[in-house]
Amino acid sequence: MKKLVLFGLGKIADVAYQHFLRDGGYEVVALACDREWIGKGQSLDSRLPVIAFEDVATHYPPAQYEMFVAVGYHELNQMRARKVREAKAKGYRLASYVSPRADVGPWFQVGENCLILDGVGIQPGARVGNNVSIWNQTLIGHHAVIGDDVWIAAGATLGGMAEVGRASFIGLNATLGGEVQLGAECFVGAGALVL
């Protein structure tokens, strides 16, 4: 079983931790956060050590451990993107989680640091970038393209050949029609219909 250091102590880290624990094929061995947050948040699991991100490579060398950055869509995904770059600069391979209860076929290739939860459907020809979070019951239509650093909330539907630019956010139950193109850093609110 692969060994994993999880960056984050908050609610998103808890969701990722529970999924990796349930069926991710990884053993979470430690939690990491920026030094300024040590002792200020509560640990997801009191049995796990909490290590300052600045020192993590000393305690958990990148040659032996992978990392997953479990941070939400703060600053329109920019904070998570920064931490992903910093983890890669330290030499870490970034793990991804794809739920076995997601509907993905052999055509799907997951990028780095992706979180794809239960009930997500990804149709043939769709491409998903790196550092993408796709929450429950979301449909990614055929030949859609999801850029890097994107967050797609639960229940969203993207029609065939839709494109979502880097660092965008798609809200709960939002719908993007087929062949819609969103640029980088777009924010689509909950329940929105974009045609």
TORDREN-232647 format. One record per residue (C-alpha): y, x, z; residue number from 1; residue in three letters; chain. Coordinates in nm, 4 decimals. Layout:
> Y:X:Z:NUM:ALA:A
...
END
This chain:
> 0.0000:0.0000:0.0000:1:MET:A
> 0.3439:0.1333:-0.0924:2:LYS:A
> 0.5929:0.2167:0.1834:3:LYS:A
> 0.9352:0.0501:0.1713:4:LEU:A
> 1.2677:0.1001:0.3459:5:VAL:A
> 1.4755:-0.2170:0.3377:6:LEU:A
> 1.8541:-0.1773:0.3294:7:PHE:A
> 2.0226:-0.4623:0.5156:8:GLY:A
> 2.0113:-0.6466:0.8464:9:LEU:A
> 2.1494:-0.9883:0.7503:10:GLY:A
> 2.0156:-1.3188:0.6198:11:LYS:A
> 1.9397:-1.1890:0.2698:12:ILE:A
> 1.7506:-0.8953:0.4176:13:ALA:A
> 1.5515:-1.1411:0.6279:14:ASP:A
> 1.4548:-1.3407:0.3156:15:VAL:A
> 1.3523:-1.0248:0.1289:16:ALA:A
> 1.1652:-0.8886:0.4308:17:TYR:A
> 0.9647:-1.2093:0.4758:18:GLN:A
> 0.8683:-1.2159:0.1072:19:HIS:A
> 0.7670:-0.8483:0.0941:20:PHE:A
> 0.5737:-0.9026:0.4169:21:LEU:A
> 0.4010:-1.2128:0.2791:22:ARG:A
> 0.2823:-1.0815:-0.0564:23:ASP:A
> 0.4916:-0.7996:-0.1987:24:GLY:A
> 0.2297:-0.5250:-0.1926:25:GLY:A
> 0.4586:-0.3157:0.0276:26:TYR:A
> 0.4652:-0.2179:0.3915:27:GLU:A
> 0.8216:-0.2333:0.5247:28:VAL:A
> 0.8439:0.0717:0.7524:29:VAL:A
> 1.2147:0.0786:0.8433:30:ALA:A
> 1.5478:-0.0917:0.8033:31:LEU:A
> 1.8607:0.0911:0.6956:32:ALA:A
> 2.2284:0.0074:0.7204:33:CYS:A
> 2.5581:0.1937:0.7121:34:ASP:A
> 2.6130:0.3915:1.0340:35:ARG:A
> 2.9026:0.1675:1.1389:36:GLU:A
> 2.6614:-0.1306:1.1654:37:TRP:A
> 2.4005:0.0374:1.3868:38:ILE:A
> 2.3718:-0.1703:1.7032:39:GLY:A
> 2.6056:-0.4431:1.5778:40:LYS:A
> 2.3488:-0.6653:1.4107:41:GLY:A
> 2.0101:-0.7745:1.5226:42:GLN:A
> 1.6977:-0.6269:1.3755:43:SER:A
> 1.4792:-0.8488:1.1585:44:LEU:A
> 1.1769:-0.7132:1.3385:45:ASP:A
> 1.2129:-0.5304:1.6695:46:SER:A
> 0.9114:-0.3145:1.5830:47:ARG:A
> 1.0981:-0.1521:1.2926:48:LEU:A
> 1.3362:0.1367:1.3411:49:PRO:A
> 1.6943:0.0898:1.2188:50:VAL:A
> 1.8202:0.4057:1.0472:51:ILE:A
> 2.1707:0.4965:0.9342:52:ALA:A
> 2.1772:0.4919:0.5533:53:PHE:A
> 2.3590:0.8247:0.5635:54:GLU:A
> 2.0482:0.9830:0.7262:55:ASP:A
> 1.7693:0.7751:0.5725:56:VAL:A
> 1.6424:1.0405:0.3297:57:ALA:A
> 1.5847:1.2813:0.6187:58:THR:A
> 1.3595:1.0350:0.8016:59:HIS:A
> 1.2065:0.8622:0.4955:60:TYR:A
> 1.2035:1.1046:0.1998:61:PRO:A
> 1.2463:0.9422:-0.1432:62:PRO:A
> 0.9326:1.1165:-0.2703:63:ALA:A
> 0.7243:0.9127:-0.0246:64:GLN:A
> 0.9178:0.5887:0.0206:65:TYR:A
> 1.0816:0.3283:-0.2008:66:GLU:A
> 1.3882:0.1235:-0.1114:67:MET:A
> 1.5044:-0.2321:-0.1652:68:PHE:A
> 1.8747:-0.3154:-0.1235:69:VAL:A
> 1.8881:-0.6627:0.0307:70:ALA:A
> 2.2564:-0.7512:0.0197:71:VAL:A
> 2.4053:-1.0801:-0.0992:72:GLY:A
> 2.6692:-1.1488:-0.3614:73:TYR:A
> 2.9627:-1.0082:-0.1604:74:HIS:A
> 3.2571:-0.9019:-0.3757:75:GLU:A
> 3.0902:-1.0754:-0.6720:76:LEU:A
> 2.7815:-0.8533:-0.6391:77:ASN:A
> 2.9806:-0.5282:-0.6315:78:GLN:A
> 2.8744:-0.4296:-0.2777:79:MET:A
> 2.5054:-0.4582:-0.3664:80:ARG:A
> 2.5623:-0.2673:-0.6915:81:ALA:A
> 2.7308:0.0164:-0.4967:82:ARG:A
> 2.4435:0.0425:-0.2511:83:LYS:A
> 2.1924:0.0454:-0.5369:84:VAL:A
> 2.3802:0.3356:-0.6983:85:ARG:A
> 2.3949:0.5200:-0.3647:86:GLU:A
> 2.0209:0.4715:-0.3041:87:ALA:A
> 1.9417:0.6005:-0.6532:88:LYS:A
> 2.1726:0.8993:-0.5963:89:ALA:A
> 1.9617:0.9828:-0.2903:90:LYS:A
> 1.6564:0.9830:-0.5192:91:GLY:A
> 1.4961:0.6524:-0.4203:92:TYR:A
> 1.2889:0.4441:-0.6579:93:ARG:A
> 1.4067:0.0861:-0.6131:94:LEU:A
> 1.1351:-0.1710:-0.5548:95:ALA:A
> 1.1407:-0.5272:-0.6883:96:SER:A
> 0.9790:-0.8444:-0.5642:97:TYR:A
> 0.8452:-1.1077:-0.8032:98:VAL:A
> 0.6810:-1.4002:-0.6272:99:SER:A
> 0.3236:-1.4701:-0.7373:100:PRO:A
> 0.4414:-1.8324:-0.7363:101:ARG:A
> 0.6988:-1.7618:-1.0084:102:ALA:A
> 0.6105:-1.8703:-1.3621:103:ASP:A
> 0.6357:-1.5457:-1.5537:104:VAL:A
> 0.4037:-1.4311:-1.8273:105:GLY:A
> 0.2896:-1.0951:-1.9615:106:PRO:A
> 0.6116:-1.0749:-2.1662:107:TRP:A
> 0.8230:-1.0334:-1.8532:108:PHE:A
> 0.9250:-0.6880:-1.7356:109:GLN:A
> 1.1110:-0.6769:-1.4068:110:VAL:A
> 1.3992:-0.4325:-1.3566:111:GLY:A
> 1.4830:-0.2330:-1.0453:112:GLU:A
> 1.5878:-0.3984:-0.7194:113:ASN:A
> 1.5188:-0.7527:-0.8385:114:CYS:A
> 1.4302:-1.0445:-0.6120:115:LEU:A
> 1.2606:-1.3308:-0.7974:116:ILE:A
> 1.1501:-1.6098:-0.5650:117:LEU:A
> 0.9012:-1.8973:-0.5700:118:ASP:A
> 0.9216:-2.1507:-0.8488:119:GLY:A
> 1.1335:-1.9424:-1.0858:120:VAL:A
> 1.0369:-1.9944:-1.4495:121:GLY:A
> 1.1116:-1.7196:-1.7005:122:ILE:A
> 1.0277:-1.8177:-2.0568:123:GLN:A
> 0.9134:-1.5884:-2.3399:124:PRO:A
> 1.1703:-1.3521:-2.4810:125:GLY:A
> 1.3985:-1.3677:-2.1754:126:ALA:A
> 1.5283:-1.0362:-2.0416:127:ARG:A
> 1.6441:-0.9742:-1.6854:128:VAL:A
> 1.8436:-0.6636:-1.5966:129:GLY:A
> 1.8409:-0.4496:-1.2833:130:ASN:A
> 1.9549:-0.5602:-0.9383:131:ASN:A
> 1.9206:-0.9312:-1.0148:132:VAL:A
> 1.8458:-1.2007:-0.7563:133:SER:A
> 1.7017:-1.5286:-0.8843:134:ILE:A
> 1.6420:-1.7941:-0.6204:135:TRP:A
> 1.3864:-2.0740:-0.6020:136:ASN:A
> 1.3317:-2.3347:-0.8735:137:GLN:A
> 1.5502:-2.1655:-1.1348:138:THR:A
> 1.4710:-2.1806:-1.5060:139:LEU:A
> 1.5586:-1.8924:-1.7370:140:ILE:A
> 1.5211:-2.0252:-2.0920:141:GLY:A
> 1.3590:-1.8496:-2.3842:142:HIS:A
> 1.5360:-1.5394:-2.5134:143:HIS:A
> 1.8069:-1.5624:-2.2456:144:ALA:A
> 1.9633:-1.2344:-2.1346:145:VAL:A
> 2.0628:-1.1720:-1.7729:146:ILE:A
> 2.2781:-0.8617:-1.7211:147:GLY:A
> 2.2606:-0.6181:-1.4300:148:ASP:A
> 2.3845:-0.7053:-1.0783:149:ASP:A
> 2.3635:-1.0846:-1.1301:150:VAL:A
> 2.2985:-1.3494:-0.8637:151:TRP:A
> 2.1485:-1.6844:-0.9682:152:ILE:A
> 2.1283:-1.9432:-0.6901:153:ALA:A
> 1.8479:-2.1942:-0.6435:154:ALA:A
> 1.7964:-2.4708:-0.8957:155:GLY:A
> 2.0065:-2.3215:-1.1741:156:ALA:A
> 1.9026:-2.3793:-1.5360:157:THR:A
> 1.9854:-2.1427:-1.8201:158:LEU:A
> 1.9134:-2.2738:-2.1680:159:GLY:A
> 1.7479:-2.0750:-2.4414:160:GLY:A
> 1.9409:-1.7730:-2.5671:161:MET:A
> 2.2049:-1.8042:-2.2909:162:ALA:A
> 2.3647:-1.4751:-2.1879:163:GLU:A
> 2.4980:-1.3908:-1.8430:164:VAL:A
> 2.7204:-1.0834:-1.8165:165:GLY:A
> 2.6996:-0.8097:-1.5550:166:ARG:A
> 2.7832:-0.8943:-1.1923:167:ALA:A
> 2.8130:-1.2679:-1.2522:168:SER:A
> 2.7268:-1.5438:-1.0052:169:PHE:A
> 2.5613:-1.8723:-1.1012:170:ILE:A
> 2.5800:-2.1362:-0.8243:171:GLY:A
> 2.3293:-2.3872:-0.6901:172:LEU:A
> 2.2010:-2.6290:-0.9544:173:ASN:A
> 2.4453:-2.5031:-1.2183:174:ALA:A
> 2.3443:-2.5452:-1.5826:175:THR:A
> 2.4287:-2.3187:-1.8749:176:LEU:A
> 2.3526:-2.4729:-2.2120:177:GLY:A
> 2.1603:-2.2936:-2.4813:178:GLY:A
> 2.3372:-2.0025:-2.6512:179:GLU:A
> 2.6236:-2.0016:-2.3971:180:VAL:A
> 2.7658:-1.6532:-2.3418:181:GLN:A
> 2.9307:-1.5576:-2.0126:182:LEU:A
> 3.1153:-1.2303:-1.9850:183:GLY:A
> 3.0979:-0.9853:-1.6953:184:ALA:A
> 3.1965:-1.0890:-1.3425:185:GLU:A
> 3.1972:-1.4642:-1.4086:186:CYS:A
> 3.1667:-1.7153:-1.1264:187:PHE:A
> 2.9996:-2.0475:-1.2087:188:VAL:A
> 3.0202:-2.2900:-0.9167:189:GLY:A
> 2.7486:-2.5134:-0.7744:190:ALA:A
> 2.6545:-2.8062:-0.9954:191:GLY:A
> 2.8698:-2.6862:-1.2856:192:ALA:A
> 2.7766:-2.7626:-1.6449:193:LEU:A
> 2.8769:-2.4951:-1.8956:194:VAL:A
> 2.8387:-2.5839:-2.2631:195:LEU:A
END
